[in-house]
Amino acid sequence: GVREAIEILKLARSSEIFMPYEGGTFQTTRPTQMGWAQSSGPLIYGACSGPLMVRMGARMADGIQLSDFTVEMMPDAMENVRAGLANRDEPTDDFRVGNFWAFHIKEDRDTAMYEARRELIWRGAIAAKYEHEIRAFCHDDQEVEIVIDNYMNFLKAFWTRSGKIDGVPGDLVNRLIAGMSSTGDMKDLEQEIERFRQFKTAGLTELSLRLFDNPMDGLKIIGQHVVPAMRD
């Protein structure tokens, strides 16, 4: 479906007439005249995280958007990006690689940790129950089982807005948060900026920081501290 959506959008910005599109998921039912679209059109990104999806996105789109990838996951992702780029019909020297990343940096650490616990269910590895990705933050396989077995308690912490994850030791929760998000108070900001630099070195060209409660406070922190640091 994502490949077909990219193909349709590329036709839509082509400034040319295109005939009905017959895809397995999406179809257009009549010829479409796009002569009015005289600009080059917007960049088209593929929401791609799986290995084959990353290759497809690099082969067809202007960029890809990863989700909750850690720095350690980037080498494999970039290998798949390069494989996709090698098979493009239209070469590009400005391919974009973005990543969606949770940002829980606040003035008050307890508030930040509460928010991170509440939202932890939506970090990619936990939401999808990817045991091999969860394992990176666990001491042993038994801890991985604890995370998987308490999936509903992660979800409960979100839907009740309690931020309380029953059945999972606090130390394990803290390791998951530290590995899968940027969380803490202003004293933790410099180490998170260093993480962002490592993302850049690993191949990211863009990083989308997801804000939660009181987003204007987060925007101020990003604008006053993160953006200037990343310009250096």
Residue pairs with C-beta under 8 A, 6 or more apart in sequence:
1 25
1 26
2 46
2 47
2 48
2 53
2 56
2 57
3 46
3 56
3 60
4 21
4 23
4 24
4 25
4 26
5 26
6 44
6 46
6 57
6 60
6 61
7 21
7 23
7 60
8 21
8 23
8 26
8 28
9 44
10 44
10 60
11 18
11 21
11 32
11 34
12 32
12 34
12 37
12 41
13 34
13 37
13 40
13 41
13 42
13 44
14 34
14 37
15 34
15 35
15 37
15 38
16 34
16 35
17 31
17 32
17 33
17 34
17 35
18 28
18 31
18 32
18 34
19 31
20 27
20 28
20 29
20 30
20 31
21 27
21 28
43 62
43 63
43 96
44 61
44 62
44 63
45 57
45 61
45 62
45 63
45 64
45 65
45 96
45 98
46 53
46 56
46 57
46 60
46 61
46 63
46 64
46 65
47 64
47 65
47 67
48 54
48 56
48 57
48 61
48 64
48 65
48 66
49 66
49 67
49 69
49 124
51 76
51 80
52 80
54 64
54 66
54 77
54 80
54 81
54 84
55 80
55 81
55 83
55 84
55 87
56 84
57 63
57 64
57 84
58 64
58 80
58 81
58 82
58 83
58 84
58 85
58 88
58 95
59 84
59 85
59 87
59 88
60 84
60 88
62 92
62 94
62 95
62 96
63 95
63 96
63 97
63 98
63 205
63 206
64 81
64 96
64 97
64 98
65 98
65 99
65 100
65 208
66 77
66 97
66 98
66 99
66 100
67 99
67 100
67 124
68 99
68 100
68 101
68 102
68 123
68 124
68 125
68 180
69 77
69 99
69 124
70 136
70 179
70 180
71 195
71 198
71 199
71 202
72 136
73 133
74 199
74 202
74 203
74 204
75 202
77 97
77 203
78 97
78 202
78 203
81 95
81 97
81 203
85 92
85 95
95 205
96 205
96 206
97 203
97 204
97 205
97 206
98 204
98 205
98 206
98 207
98 208
99 199
99 204
99 206
99 207
99 208
100 208
100 210
101 181
101 182
101 207
101 208
101 209
101 210
102 116
102 119
102 122
102 123
102 180
102 181
102 182
102 183
102 209
102 210
102 212
103 181
103 182
103 209
103 210
103 211
103 218
103 222
104 112
104 113
104 115
104 116
104 119
104 177
104 181
104 182
104 183
104 184
104 212
105 112
105 182
105 183
105 184
105 185
105 186
105 188
105 189
105 192
105 218
105 221
106 112
106 115
106 185
106 214
106 217
106 218
106 221
107 185
107 186
107 217
108 185
109 184
109 185
109 188
111 213
112 183
112 184
112 185
113 163
113 174
113 177
113 183
113 184
114 163
115 163
115 183
115 212
115 213
116 177
116 181
116 183
117 157
117 163
117 164
117 165
117 173
117 177
118 157
118 158
118 161
118 162
118 163
119 158
119 181
119 212
120 126
120 154
120 157
120 165
120 173
120 176
120 177
120 180
120 181
121 127
121 151
121 154
121 155
121 157
121 158
122 158
123 176
123 180
123 181
124 130
124 133
124 180
125 133
125 134
125 180
126 134
126 147
126 151
126 154
126 176
126 180
129 148
129 151
131 144
131 148
134 144
134 147
134 148
134 176
135 141
135 144
136 179
137 172
137 175
137 176
137 178
137 179
137 180
138 144
138 147
138 172
138 175
143 172
146 167
146 168
146 169
146 172
147 154
147 168
147 172
147 176
149 167
150 165
150 166
150 167
150 168
153 165
153 166
153 167
153 168
154 165
154 168
156 162
156 165
156 166
157 163
157 164
157 165
165 173
177 183
182 188
182 192
182 195
182 209
184 192
186 221
189 221
189 225
189 226
193 225
193 226
193 229
193 230
196 207
196 226
196 230
197 230
199 207
200 230
209 218
209 222
209 226
211 218
211 219
212 218
